């Protein structure tokens, strides 16, 4: 074991003889830790709500298959990916929009992971409730499926095996559902906005699009525009047989992100978005109260 490996457990697991942290110090450490883990996690909002809203632009969503061109003029390299993205967009545009009130909460349930070290990767399911208007506290409910047992006063206890609730304070840096609604639904205008925010980095642009796919499922016009915008970004390829993090099989669209290869996964029959190789989308909807499961939509 090298010195760094010896040092890590020494920092995380104090010996019985060490003084117990005061409540104030413990709470400060836990708050800092959770903030860092939330920022670095590749999943729930999170990176997903990173865009700044702009005035909505009205446009007709076309169903024709067109080979996309990126902002730099580079054609998309895989026509199959362009075709698939446009087919997904056409299906998305036919879905029913969900009416949402300001006093409600956006509900998202996912399955993903939290990496603490190379040897400590915990699988978890997360349900989150965020205020539609962004002005009220929300809730984050995490069920850790594998991991160490709960230890009192351990700053990592919120990620021990079991279910844990955490309050979500309103965050001015997180785009609200209302701001998401105000994004352009014209694919070219939307892509220009995304490229502006990511300094023309196509990997980051695709990551930004992926961050919004779960919530955009409640907004058919925006959902379709996101897929049509993605069809205009070079570097996307088709994966015939892909699986999301929950193990569900589908057809994938792969691209190189900032740090690693990412794969969006879609049901082969319905073309519904299932999630990605690092996070499965299990449910999305609207709830009246934080902690409540949304009612099933009317047919």
C-alpha positions as CSV (number, residue, x, y, z in Angstrom):
1,X,0.0,0.0,0.0
2,X,1.5,3.4,-1.0
3,X,1.5,6.4,1.3
4,X,-1.5,7.9,-0.4
5,X,-3.6,4.8,0.1
6,X,-2.7,4.6,3.8
7,X,-3.4,8.3,4.2
8,X,-7.0,8.1,2.7
9,X,-8.6,5.7,5.3
10,X,-6.8,7.6,8.0
11,X,-8.6,10.7,7.0
12,X,-12.0,9.2,6.5
13,X,-12.1,6.8,9.5
14,X,-10.7,8.5,12.7
15,X,-9.3,6.2,15.3
16,X,-11.4,5.6,18.5
17,X,-9.1,7.8,20.5
18,X,-9.6,10.9,18.5
19,X,-11.8,13.6,20.0
20,X,-15.4,13.7,18.6
21,X,-16.2,16.7,16.4
22,X,-18.5,19.3,17.8
23,X,-21.9,19.5,16.3
24,X,-21.1,22.7,14.5
25,X,-17.9,21.3,13.0
26,X,-19.6,18.1,12.0
27,X,-22.5,19.9,10.3
28,X,-20.1,22.2,8.5
29,X,-18.0,19.2,7.3
30,X,-21.1,17.3,6.2
31,X,-22.5,20.3,4.3
32,X,-19.3,20.9,2.5
33,X,-19.0,17.2,1.6
34,X,-22.5,16.9,0.2
35,X,-22.0,20.1,-1.8
36,X,-18.8,18.7,-3.3
37,X,-20.4,15.3,-4.1
38,X,-23.4,16.9,-5.6
39,X,-21.3,19.1,-7.9
40,X,-19.1,16.3,-9.0
41,X,-21.8,13.7,-9.6
42,X,-22.8,13.1,-13.2
43,X,-26.4,12.8,-12.8
44,X,-29.3,14.6,-11.1
45,X,-29.7,18.3,-11.3
46,X,-26.6,18.8,-10.9
47,X,-25.3,19.4,-14.2
48,X,-28.6,18.9,-15.9
49,X,-29.9,22.4,-15.3
50,X,-26.9,24.4,-16.5
51,X,-28.4,26.6,-19.2
52,X,-29.4,30.2,-18.7
53,X,-32.9,30.8,-20.1
54,X,-33.5,33.1,-23.1
55,X,-36.7,34.4,-24.6
56,X,-38.7,31.7,-26.4
57,X,-38.5,31.5,-30.2
58,X,-41.5,30.0,-32.0
59,X,-40.8,27.6,-34.8
60,X,-42.4,24.7,-36.7
61,X,-40.9,21.3,-35.8
62,X,-40.1,19.6,-39.1
63,X,-40.2,15.8,-39.5
64,X,-37.9,15.5,-42.5
65,X,-34.5,13.8,-42.1
66,X,-31.8,16.4,-42.7
67,X,-28.0,15.8,-42.4
68,X,-27.0,18.4,-39.7
69,X,-24.2,20.9,-40.0
70,X,-22.4,22.2,-36.9
71,X,-21.7,25.8,-36.1
72,X,-18.2,25.4,-37.6
73,X,-19.8,24.1,-40.8
74,X,-18.5,20.5,-40.2
75,X,-21.1,17.9,-41.4
76,X,-22.3,15.2,-39.0
77,X,-20.1,12.2,-39.5
78,X,-22.8,9.5,-39.0
79,X,-25.9,9.9,-41.1
80,X,-27.5,7.0,-39.2
81,X,-27.2,9.1,-36.0
82,X,-28.8,12.1,-37.7
83,X,-31.6,9.9,-39.0
84,X,-32.2,8.4,-35.5
85,X,-32.2,11.7,-33.8
86,X,-34.7,13.2,-36.2
87,X,-37.0,10.1,-35.8
88,X,-36.7,10.5,-32.0
89,X,-37.6,14.2,-32.4
90,X,-40.6,13.4,-34.5
91,X,-41.9,11.0,-31.9
92,X,-41.2,13.4,-29.0
93,X,-43.2,16.2,-30.7
94,X,-46.3,14.0,-30.7
95,X,-46.3,13.5,-26.9
96,X,-48.8,15.4,-24.8
97,X,-47.6,18.5,-22.9
98,X,-48.0,18.4,-19.1
99,X,-49.7,21.4,-17.4
100,X,-47.6,22.6,-14.5
101,X,-48.5,25.1,-11.8
102,X,-46.0,27.3,-10.0
103,X,-46.8,25.8,-6.6
104,X,-46.0,22.2,-7.8
105,X,-42.7,20.3,-7.8
106,X,-40.8,18.7,-10.7
107,X,-40.2,15.0,-9.8
108,X,-37.4,12.9,-11.2
109,X,-36.4,9.4,-10.2
110,X,-33.1,7.9,-11.4
111,X,-30.7,5.1,-10.7
112,X,-27.0,5.9,-10.8
113,X,-23.8,5.8,-8.7
114,X,-21.6,7.8,-6.4
115,X,-17.9,7.2,-6.6
116,X,-15.9,7.8,-3.4
117,X,-12.7,6.0,-4.6
118,X,-11.7,3.4,-7.1
119,X,-12.8,0.6,-4.7
120,X,-15.9,2.4,-3.3
121,X,-18.6,2.9,-5.9
122,X,-22.1,2.9,-4.5
123,X,-25.2,2.2,-6.5
124,X,-28.1,4.4,-5.5
125,X,-31.7,5.4,-6.5
126,X,-32.6,9.0,-6.2
127,X,-35.9,10.8,-6.2
128,X,-35.8,14.6,-6.3
129,X,-38.5,17.2,-5.9
130,X,-37.6,20.7,-7.1
131,X,-40.0,23.7,-6.9
132,X,-41.3,24.6,-10.4
133,X,-40.8,28.4,-9.6
134,X,-37.5,27.8,-7.9
135,X,-38.6,29.8,-4.8
136,X,-39.3,27.0,-2.3
137,X,-37.1,24.3,-0.7
138,X,-37.2,20.9,-2.4
139,X,-36.3,17.3,-1.4
140,X,-33.7,14.8,-2.4
141,X,-34.4,11.2,-1.3
142,X,-31.5,8.8,-1.8
143,X,-31.7,5.0,-1.4
144,X,-28.2,3.5,-1.4
145,X,-28.4,-0.1,-2.6
146,X,-24.9,-1.1,-1.6
147,X,-22.4,0.5,0.8
148,X,-21.3,0.4,4.4
149,X,-23.8,0.5,7.3
150,X,-24.8,3.8,9.0
151,X,-22.3,5.1,11.5
152,X,-23.4,8.0,13.8
153,X,-21.4,11.3,13.3
154,X,-19.9,10.0,10.1
155,X,-20.0,12.7,7.4
156,X,-20.4,10.0,4.8
157,X,-23.5,8.6,6.6
158,X,-25.9,10.2,4.1
159,X,-24.5,7.7,1.6
160,X,-24.5,4.6,3.8
161,X,-26.9,1.7,2.8
162,X,-30.5,2.6,3.3
163,X,-32.8,5.6,2.5
164,X,-31.8,9.2,3.4
165,X,-33.7,12.5,2.9
166,X,-31.9,15.8,2.3
167,X,-33.5,19.2,2.0
168,X,-32.8,21.1,-1.2
169,X,-32.5,24.8,-0.7
170,X,-33.5,27.2,-3.5
171,X,-30.4,27.8,-5.7
172,X,-30.2,30.9,-8.0
173,X,-27.7,29.0,-10.2
174,X,-30.1,26.2,-11.0
175,X,-32.4,26.7,-13.9
176,X,-36.1,26.4,-12.9
177,X,-38.7,24.5,-14.9
178,X,-40.2,27.9,-15.9
179,X,-36.8,29.0,-17.3
180,X,-36.5,25.6,-19.1
181,X,-39.9,26.4,-20.7
182,X,-38.6,29.7,-22.0
183,X,-35.7,28.2,-24.0
184,X,-36.0,28.4,-27.8
185,X,-37.9,25.6,-29.5
186,X,-36.3,26.4,-32.9
187,X,-33.4,23.9,-33.1
188,X,-31.0,26.4,-34.7
189,X,-31.7,29.1,-32.1
190,X,-31.4,26.5,-29.3
191,X,-28.1,25.2,-30.7
192,X,-26.7,28.7,-31.0
193,X,-27.5,29.3,-27.4
194,X,-25.9,26.0,-26.3
195,X,-22.8,26.7,-28.3
196,X,-22.5,30.2,-26.9
197,X,-22.7,28.8,-23.3
198,X,-20.1,26.1,-24.1
199,X,-17.7,28.2,-26.2
200,X,-18.4,26.1,-29.3
201,X,-17.2,22.8,-27.6
202,X,-19.3,20.1,-29.2
203,X,-18.7,17.6,-26.4
204,X,-20.0,20.0,-23.8
205,X,-22.8,21.0,-26.1
206,X,-24.0,17.5,-26.3
207,X,-23.6,17.1,-22.5
208,X,-25.8,20.2,-22.0
209,X,-28.5,18.7,-24.2
210,X,-28.3,15.4,-22.3
211,X,-28.6,17.3,-19.0
212,X,-32.1,18.5,-20.1
213,X,-33.6,15.4,-21.6
214,X,-35.4,14.0,-18.5
215,X,-37.2,17.3,-17.7
216,X,-37.8,18.2,-21.3
217,X,-39.9,15.1,-21.7
218,X,-42.7,17.2,-20.1
219,X,-42.2,19.8,-22.8
220,X,-42.7,18.1,-26.2
221,X,-41.7,21.1,-28.4
222,X,-38.4,21.7,-26.4
223,X,-37.8,17.9,-26.3
224,X,-38.0,17.6,-30.1
225,X,-35.8,20.7,-30.5
226,X,-33.1,19.3,-28.3
227,X,-32.9,16.1,-30.4
228,X,-32.9,18.1,-33.7
229,X,-30.2,20.4,-32.3
230,X,-28.2,17.3,-31.3
231,X,-28.5,16.1,-34.9
232,X,-26.6,19.2,-36.0
233,X,-23.6,18.5,-33.8
234,X,-20.8,16.4,-35.3
235,X,-19.4,13.4,-33.6
236,X,-22.5,11.4,-32.6
237,X,-22.6,7.7,-33.6
238,X,-25.2,4.9,-33.3
239,X,-24.7,2.0,-30.8
240,X,-27.0,-0.9,-32.0
241,X,-27.2,-2.6,-28.6
242,X,-26.8,-0.3,-25.5
243,X,-27.8,-0.5,-21.9
244,X,-28.7,2.2,-19.4
245,X,-27.3,2.0,-15.8
246,X,-30.3,-0.1,-14.7
247,X,-29.5,-2.7,-17.3
248,X,-32.4,-1.9,-19.7
249,X,-31.5,-2.6,-23.3
250,X,-32.1,-0.2,-26.2
251,X,-30.5,1.6,-29.1
252,X,-27.7,4.1,-28.2
253,X,-26.3,7.4,-29.4
254,X,-22.7,7.8,-28.4
255,X,-20.4,10.8,-28.3
256,X,-17.2,12.0,-26.6
257,X,-17.9,14.3,-23.7
258,X,-15.4,16.4,-21.8
259,X,-14.0,13.5,-19.8
260,X,-15.3,10.3,-21.2
261,X,-17.5,8.6,-23.8
262,X,-21.2,9.0,-23.1
263,X,-24.1,7.0,-24.4
264,X,-27.8,8.0,-24.5
265,X,-30.1,5.0,-24.5
266,X,-33.6,4.8,-26.1
267,X,-36.2,2.1,-26.2
268,X,-36.0,0.4,-29.6
269,X,-39.8,0.3,-30.1
270,X,-41.1,3.6,-28.6
271,X,-37.9,5.6,-28.9
272,X,-38.5,6.8,-25.3
273,X,-35.4,8.1,-23.5
274,X,-34.2,5.5,-21.0
275,X,-31.2,7.4,-19.6
276,X,-27.5,6.7,-20.2
277,X,-24.8,4.3,-19.4
278,X,-24.1,6.1,-16.2
279,X,-27.7,7.0,-15.1
280,X,-31.1,5.4,-15.8
281,X,-34.2,7.6,-15.9
282,X,-36.9,5.7,-14.0
283,X,-39.7,8.3,-13.8
284,X,-40.4,12.0,-14.3
285,X,-43.5,13.9,-13.5
286,X,-45.1,16.7,-11.5
287,X,-46.1,16.4,-7.8
288,X,-48.2,18.7,-5.6
289,X,-45.9,18.3,-2.6
290,X,-42.3,17.4,-2.0
291,X,-42.1,13.7,-1.0
292,X,-45.3,12.7,-2.9
293,X,-45.2,10.5,-6.0
294,X,-47.0,12.1,-9.0
295,X,-50.3,10.8,-10.0
296,X,-50.5,8.6,-13.1
297,X,-51.3,10.8,-16.2
298,X,-54.8,10.5,-17.7
299,X,-54.9,8.6,-21.0
